[in-house]
Amino acid sequence: MTRLYITRHGETLWNTEKRMQGHNDSELTETGRNQACLISKALVDIEFDAIYSSSN
């Protein structure tokens, strides 16, 4: 069986400003840092065969 986990980055300052990000970086907000911490805890025991991500 194949399982697919799809996630995205945590909230950024630009998200709160409703700005497009494209390939530019925007700092995570406190909410975004908390989201990143939560997803890392949720996935800590998962063994991945492959990981695919965007270039940024």
CORPEFEN-V681683 format. One line per field, one symbol per residue. burial: I if it has 9 or more other ideal C-beta (glycine too) atoms within 8 Angstrom, else O. Layout:
burial=???
This chain:
burial=OOOOOOOOOIIIIIIOOOOOIOOOOIOIIOOIIIIIOOIOOOOOOOOOOOOOOOOO
